[in-house]
Amino acid sequence: MSVQGTILVLDGTSTNRIMLKVQLTAAWYHVVQAEKLHGLAGLLRRTRPDLVLVAQSLPDGSAADVKRMMAADPELADVPVVAIAPRSDKAARLQALSDGLDDVLTAPFKDTLLLARIRSLLRARADTQELQLGNGSHPIGFAESAAVSIAPPKSAHVAILTHGSGTGVLWQSALSGRSRHNLSAHRASNMRALLSGPVPDAILIELGTGTAGLNTLADLKSRGATRHTVLIAVLEDEDTAMACEALDRGADAVCMGGFCADEVQLHLENQIARKVRRDQMRASLKRGLAESWVDPLTGLHNRRYAMQAMDQMARQPSRSGYGFVVMLADLDHFKTINDRFGHVSGDRVLAEAARRMKHTVGAAGFVARIGGEEFMIGLPDSSPAAAMELAKTLRDCICEAPFSLPDTSAPVPVTISIGLAAPDAPLPRSEPVERLLKSADTALYAAKKAGRNQVRIRQTAA
């Protein structure tokens, strides 16, 4: 997205293009113009617009053709396409929504409504782009390709929020014959009932002449639970000012001129499909972030997590009056296990050792695998004496029960050596945490030198 935002205006009538360019340029958007489908693919690749305004009918095609062309390009699939329909042509407006257009404007329209719809769509696209960037740049959690079509759920939860219960019942009845979604009606005065149950996938909101409905929109968009819920506002008349305010306060779509079941249903289908896509991208990003901190073999935290956790632990003042302790643990003669029984068996030893250590440490701290057979244990608010006892318990949980391996006639004994570093105060900001690890590594070397299956501690001054 450019700094200004690039908008492609596509219309076969030059006066329409000029009028839109004047309106959009005055609002600091960069405008690119075209008049037909021919040559459009190359123009799209060169300009990479952030939004497309297209007349519903073109000299050699339609707005639906433009949408299909862009949907086929992974780099353009998320770019909003807004159709400009003829005046008072309800059928054309519904057809555009049925064709998957992101929104429809009926000419002539006011500058304020045009710009409000553009702002709303560009905000939604910016959210999608952030999710794509987070997924695409991450080493593990990749999002679906932009070109992949993700079907909406068979049945979403749609809440209807109206001023009177009778209106809600009428809207629910009108939609029930068209919609595959679960519908529930609520009075606007009883928001507690709506928010106390499962979070709806979409909320249909009746806006009256006052500000109550607008305030409800802003409230729902600001809440963590409903921030990603689709919000569709229904206005009784053609109130442009109210429609603009609704879009700026968080409505994903606005239906003007009263409730129209067909139009509302089309908006629901389109918006819920987009929500499903963003939700899956968001889940993929969260999953990727979580996996980036985890060692896939053992399920423990990895070195990346351990280093950041240790740095944070080392800088924080103690809550209990005790300091913190870092341990480095190394399975003894692990290479011999790999050489004798194979790497598959070696992996089983690592996984079982990790399970035992994680169970032993529990909530007292964290356990991470930071190398082949090397582990780090971090204990916040722990005295050296308590840490030594836990280290001995860790040693015993490994050595006291031999490891069962495939294709072996008897369980295999395994031991572990552990070195501890126990600073007497939090580290200053200028002190690298690697110094602590070096102290723990020195203690680990002493445990190995003492015959292995040992625990040694090295207390250090901060």
JORAZI-V235402 format. One record per residue. N is the residue number from 1. RES is the residue in three letters. OMEGA is omega in whole degrees, -180 to 180 (999 if undefined). Layout:
n=N res=RES omega=OMEGA
n=N res=RES omega=OMEGA
This chain:
n=1 res=MET omega=180
n=2 res=SER omega=-179
n=3 res=VAL omega=179
n=4 res=GLN omega=-170
n=5 res=GLY omega=-178
n=6 res=THR omega=180
n=7 res=ILE omega=177
n=8 res=LEU omega=176
n=9 res=VAL omega=-174
n=10 res=LEU omega=-176
n=11 res=ASP omega=-180
n=12 res=GLY omega=-179
n=13 res=THR omega=-173
n=14 res=SER omega=-179
n=15 res=THR omega=177
n=16 res=ASN omega=179
n=17 res=ARG omega=-179
n=18 res=ILE omega=180
n=19 res=MET omega=180
n=20 res=LEU omega=179
n=21 res=LYS omega=178
n=22 res=VAL omega=-179
n=23 res=GLN omega=-175
n=24 res=LEU omega=178
n=25 res=THR omega=178
n=26 res=ALA omega=178
n=27 res=ALA omega=174
n=28 res=TRP omega=171
n=29 res=TYR omega=174
n=30 res=HIS omega=-173
n=31 res=VAL omega=173
n=32 res=VAL omega=-176
n=33 res=GLN omega=172
n=34 res=ALA omega=-176
n=35 res=GLU omega=-178
n=36 res=LYS omega=-179
n=37 res=LEU omega=-177
n=38 res=HIS omega=-180
n=39 res=GLY omega=-176
n=40 res=LEU omega=-177
n=41 res=ALA omega=179
n=42 res=GLY omega=179
n=43 res=LEU omega=179
n=44 res=LEU omega=180
n=45 res=ARG omega=-178
n=46 res=ARG omega=-170
n=47 res=THR omega=-178
n=48 res=ARG omega=-176
n=49 res=PRO omega=176
n=50 res=ASP omega=179
n=51 res=LEU omega=180
n=52 res=VAL omega=171
n=53 res=LEU omega=-173
n=54 res=VAL omega=174
n=55 res=ALA omega=-177
n=56 res=GLN omega=178
n=57 res=SER omega=179
n=58 res=LEU omega=179
n=59 res=PRO omega=-178
n=60 res=ASP omega=179
n=61 res=GLY omega=-177
n=62 res=SER omega=176
n=63 res=ALA omega=179
n=64 res=ALA omega=177
n=65 res=ASP omega=178
n=66 res=VAL omega=180
n=67 res=LYS omega=-180
n=68 res=ARG omega=179
n=69 res=MET omega=-178
n=70 res=MET omega=179
n=71 res=ALA omega=-179
n=72 res=ALA omega=-180
n=73 res=ASP omega=-178
n=74 res=PRO omega=-179
n=75 res=GLU omega=-175
n=76 res=LEU omega=-172
n=77 res=ALA omega=-177
n=78 res=ASP omega=180
n=79 res=VAL omega=-180
n=80 res=PRO omega=177
n=81 res=VAL omega=-178
n=82 res=VAL omega=179
n=83 res=ALA omega=174
n=84 res=ILE omega=-174
n=85 res=ALA omega=178
n=86 res=PRO omega=-178
n=87 res=ARG omega=174
n=88 res=SER omega=179
n=89 res=ASP omega=-177
n=90 res=LYS omega=-180
n=91 res=ALA omega=179
n=92 res=ALA omega=179
n=93 res=ARG omega=179
n=94 res=LEU omega=179
n=95 res=GLN omega=179
n=96 res=ALA omega=178
n=97 res=LEU omega=178
n=98 res=SER omega=179
n=99 res=ASP omega=176
n=100 res=GLY omega=176
n=101 res=LEU omega=-175
n=102 res=ASP omega=177
n=103 res=ASP omega=-179
n=104 res=VAL omega=172
n=105 res=LEU omega=179
n=106 res=THR omega=-179
n=107 res=ALA omega=-5
n=108 res=PRO omega=-179
n=109 res=PHE omega=-180
n=110 res=LYS omega=178
n=111 res=ASP omega=-175
n=112 res=THR omega=180
n=113 res=LEU omega=177
n=114 res=LEU omega=-176
n=115 res=LEU omega=178
n=116 res=ALA omega=179
n=117 res=ARG omega=178
n=118 res=ILE omega=179
n=119 res=ARG omega=-179
n=120 res=SER omega=-179
n=121 res=LEU omega=179
n=122 res=LEU omega=175
n=123 res=ARG omega=-180
n=124 res=ALA omega=180
n=125 res=ARG omega=178
n=126 res=ALA omega=177
n=127 res=ASP omega=179
n=128 res=THR omega=-180
n=129 res=GLN omega=178
n=130 res=GLU omega=177
n=131 res=LEU omega=178
n=132 res=GLN omega=180
n=133 res=LEU omega=180
n=134 res=GLY omega=179
n=135 res=ASN omega=-174
n=136 res=GLY omega=-178
n=137 res=SER omega=-176
n=138 res=HIS omega=-175
n=139 res=PRO omega=-175
n=140 res=ILE omega=-171
n=141 res=GLY omega=-178
n=142 res=PHE omega=177
n=143 res=ALA omega=173
n=144 res=GLU omega=175
n=145 res=SER omega=-178
n=146 res=ALA omega=-177
n=147 res=ALA omega=-177
n=148 res=VAL omega=179
n=149 res=SER omega=180
n=150 res=ILE omega=-177
n=151 res=ALA omega=177
n=152 res=PRO omega=180
n=153 res=PRO omega=-179
n=154 res=LYS omega=-179
n=155 res=SER omega=176
n=156 res=ALA omega=178
n=157 res=HIS omega=-179
n=158 res=VAL omega=178
n=159 res=ALA omega=178
n=160 res=ILE omega=-174
n=161 res=LEU omega=-176
n=162 res=THR omega=-179
n=163 res=HIS omega=-180
n=164 res=GLY omega=-178
n=165 res=SER omega=180
n=166 res=GLY omega=178
n=167 res=THR omega=179
n=168 res=GLY omega=179
n=169 res=VAL omega=179
n=170 res=LEU omega=180
n=171 res=TRP omega=-179
n=172 res=GLN omega=180
n=173 res=SER omega=-179
n=174 res=ALA omega=-178
n=175 res=LEU omega=-173
n=176 res=SER omega=179
n=177 res=GLY omega=-178
n=178 res=ARG omega=-169
n=179 res=SER omega=174
n=180 res=ARG omega=-175
n=181 res=HIS omega=176
n=182 res=ASN omega=-175
n=183 res=LEU omega=174
n=184 res=SER omega=-177
n=185 res=ALA omega=-180
n=186 res=HIS omega=174
n=187 res=ARG omega=-179
n=188 res=ALA omega=-179
n=189 res=SER omega=-179
n=190 res=ASN omega=180
n=191 res=MET omega=-179
n=192 res=ARG omega=-180
n=193 res=ALA omega=-180
n=194 res=LEU omega=-174
n=195 res=LEU omega=-178
n=196 res=SER omega=180
n=197 res=GLY omega=177
n=198 res=PRO omega=-178
n=199 res=VAL omega=179
n=200 res=PRO omega=172
n=201 res=ASP omega=180
n=202 res=ALA omega=177
n=203 res=ILE omega=176
n=204 res=LEU omega=-170
n=205 res=ILE omega=175
n=206 res=GLU omega=176
n=207 res=LEU omega=177
n=208 res=GLY omega=-178
n=209 res=THR omega=-179
n=210 res=GLY omega=-177
n=211 res=THR omega=-175
n=212 res=ALA omega=-180
n=213 res=GLY omega=178
n=214 res=LEU omega=178
n=215 res=ASN omega=177
n=216 res=THR omega=177
n=217 res=LEU omega=-179
n=218 res=ALA omega=-180
n=219 res=ASP omega=180
n=220 res=LEU omega=-179
n=221 res=LYS omega=-178
n=222 res=SER omega=-178
n=223 res=ARG omega=179
n=224 res=GLY omega=-176
n=225 res=ALA omega=-174
n=226 res=THR omega=-176
n=227 res=ARG omega=-178
n=228 res=HIS omega=177
n=229 res=THR omega=177
n=230 res=VAL omega=180
n=231 res=LEU omega=180
n=232 res=ILE omega=-178
n=233 res=ALA omega=178
n=234 res=VAL omega=179
n=235 res=LEU omega=-177
n=236 res=GLU omega=-178
n=237 res=ASP omega=-179
n=238 res=GLU omega=-178
n=239 res=ASP omega=-176
n=240 res=THR omega=-179
n=241 res=ALA omega=179
n=242 res=MET omega=179
n=243 res=ALA omega=179
n=244 res=CYS omega=-179
n=245 res=GLU omega=179
n=246 res=ALA omega=179
n=247 res=LEU omega=-180
n=248 res=ASP omega=179
n=249 res=ARG omega=172
n=250 res=GLY omega=178
n=251 res=ALA omega=177
n=252 res=ASP omega=177
n=253 res=ALA omega=180
n=254 res=VAL omega=175
n=255 res=CYS omega=-177
n=256 res=MET omega=177
n=257 res=GLY omega=177
n=258 res=GLY omega=-177
n=259 res=PHE omega=174
n=260 res=CYS omega=-173
n=261 res=ALA omega=-179
n=262 res=ASP omega=-179
n=263 res=GLU omega=179
n=264 res=VAL omega=-179
n=265 res=GLN omega=179
n=266 res=LEU omega=177
n=267 res=HIS omega=179
n=268 res=LEU omega=-178
n=269 res=GLU omega=-178
n=270 res=ASN omega=-176
n=271 res=GLN omega=178
n=272 res=ILE omega=177
n=273 res=ALA omega=179
n=274 res=ARG omega=178
n=275 res=LYS omega=179
n=276 res=VAL omega=179
n=277 res=ARG omega=-180
n=278 res=ARG omega=178
n=279 res=ASP omega=180
n=280 res=GLN omega=176
n=281 res=MET omega=180
n=282 res=ARG omega=179
n=283 res=ALA omega=178
n=284 res=SER omega=179
n=285 res=LEU omega=179
n=286 res=LYS omega=179
n=287 res=ARG omega=179
n=288 res=GLY omega=178
n=289 res=LEU omega=179
n=290 res=ALA omega=-178
n=291 res=GLU omega=-179
n=292 res=SER omega=178
n=293 res=TRP omega=-171
n=294 res=VAL omega=173
n=295 res=ASP omega=-173
n=296 res=PRO omega=-178
n=297 res=LEU omega=-172
n=298 res=THR omega=-175
n=299 res=GLY omega=176
n=300 res=LEU omega=169
n=301 res=HIS omega=179
n=302 res=ASN omega=-177
n=303 res=ARG omega=-180
n=304 res=ARG omega=179
n=305 res=TYR omega=-175
n=306 res=ALA omega=-178
n=307 res=MET omega=179
n=308 res=GLN omega=179
n=309 res=ALA omega=180
n=310 res=MET omega=179
n=311 res=ASP omega=179
n=312 res=GLN omega=180
n=313 res=MET omega=-175
n=314 res=ALA omega=-177
n=315 res=ARG omega=-173
n=316 res=GLN omega=173
n=317 res=PRO omega=-179
n=318 res=SER omega=177
n=319 res=ARG omega=-174
n=320 res=SER omega=-177
n=321 res=GLY omega=176
n=322 res=TYR omega=176
n=323 res=GLY omega=178
n=324 res=PHE omega=-177
n=325 res=VAL omega=173
n=326 res=VAL omega=177
n=327 res=MET omega=167
n=328 res=LEU omega=-177
n=329 res=ALA omega=-176
n=330 res=ASP omega=177
n=331 res=LEU omega=-176
n=332 res=ASP omega=175
n=333 res=HIS omega=-177
n=334 res=PHE omega=179
n=335 res=LYS omega=178
n=336 res=THR omega=178
n=337 res=ILE omega=179
n=338 res=ASN omega=-177
n=339 res=ASP omega=-174
n=340 res=ARG omega=-173
n=341 res=PHE omega=180
n=342 res=GLY omega=-175
n=343 res=HIS omega=177
n=344 res=VAL omega=177
n=345 res=SER omega=178
n=346 res=GLY omega=177
n=347 res=ASP omega=179
n=348 res=ARG omega=177
n=349 res=VAL omega=180
n=350 res=LEU omega=-178
n=351 res=ALA omega=180
n=352 res=GLU omega=177
n=353 res=ALA omega=178
n=354 res=ALA omega=180
n=355 res=ARG omega=-179
n=356 res=ARG omega=-178
n=357 res=MET omega=179
n=358 res=LYS omega=178
n=359 res=HIS omega=-178
n=360 res=THR omega=-179
n=361 res=VAL omega=178
n=362 res=GLY omega=-177
n=363 res=ALA omega=-177
n=364 res=ALA omega=-178
n=365 res=GLY omega=179
n=366 res=PHE omega=174
n=367 res=VAL omega=-180
n=368 res=ALA omega=171
n=369 res=ARG omega=-174
n=370 res=ILE omega=178
n=371 res=GLY omega=-178
n=372 res=GLY omega=179
n=373 res=GLU omega=-175
n=374 res=GLU omega=-177
n=375 res=PHE omega=174
n=376 res=MET omega=176
n=377 res=ILE omega=178
n=378 res=GLY omega=-179
n=379 res=LEU omega=174
n=380 res=PRO omega=174
n=381 res=ASP omega=-180
n=382 res=SER omega=174
n=383 res=SER omega=177
n=384 res=PRO omega=-179
n=385 res=ALA omega=179
n=386 res=ALA omega=179
n=387 res=ALA omega=178
n=388 res=MET omega=178
n=389 res=GLU omega=179
n=390 res=LEU omega=179
n=391 res=ALA omega=178
n=392 res=LYS omega=177
n=393 res=THR omega=176
n=394 res=LEU omega=178
n=395 res=ARG omega=-177
n=396 res=ASP omega=-178
n=397 res=CYS omega=177
n=398 res=ILE omega=-170
n=399 res=CYS omega=-172
n=400 res=GLU omega=179
n=401 res=ALA omega=179
n=402 res=PRO omega=-174
n=403 res=PHE omega=176
n=404 res=SER omega=-179
n=405 res=LEU omega=178
n=406 res=PRO omega=176
n=407 res=ASP omega=174
n=408 res=THR omega=-176
n=409 res=SER omega=-179
n=410 res=ALA omega=177
n=411 res=PRO omega=-176
n=412 res=VAL omega=177
n=413 res=PRO omega=178
n=414 res=VAL omega=176
n=415 res=THR omega=-178
n=416 res=ILE omega=175
n=417 res=SER omega=-173
n=418 res=ILE omega=173
n=419 res=GLY omega=-177
n=420 res=LEU omega=169
n=421 res=ALA omega=-176
n=422 res=ALA omega=178
n=423 res=PRO omega=-179
n=424 res=ASP omega=178
n=425 res=ALA omega=176
n=426 res=PRO omega=179
n=427 res=LEU omega=171
n=428 res=PRO omega=-177
n=429 res=ARG omega=-177
n=430 res=SER omega=-175
n=431 res=GLU omega=-180
n=432 res=PRO omega=-179
n=433 res=VAL omega=179
n=434 res=GLU omega=178
n=435 res=ARG omega=177
n=436 res=LEU omega=-180
n=437 res=LEU omega=177
n=438 res=LYS omega=177
n=439 res=SER omega=178
n=440 res=ALA omega=179
n=441 res=ASP omega=176
n=442 res=THR omega=178
n=443 res=ALA omega=177
n=444 res=LEU omega=178
n=445 res=TYR omega=178
n=446 res=ALA omega=178
n=447 res=ALA omega=177
n=448 res=LYS omega=-178
n=449 res=LYS omega=-179
n=450 res=ALA omega=176
n=451 res=GLY omega=180
n=452 res=ARG omega=-174
n=453 res=ASN omega=-176
n=454 res=GLN omega=175
n=455 res=VAL omega=178
n=456 res=ARG omega=-179
n=457 res=ILE omega=177
n=458 res=ARG omega=180
n=459 res=GLN omega=-175
n=460 res=THR omega=174
n=461 res=ALA omega=-180
n=462 res=ALA omega=999
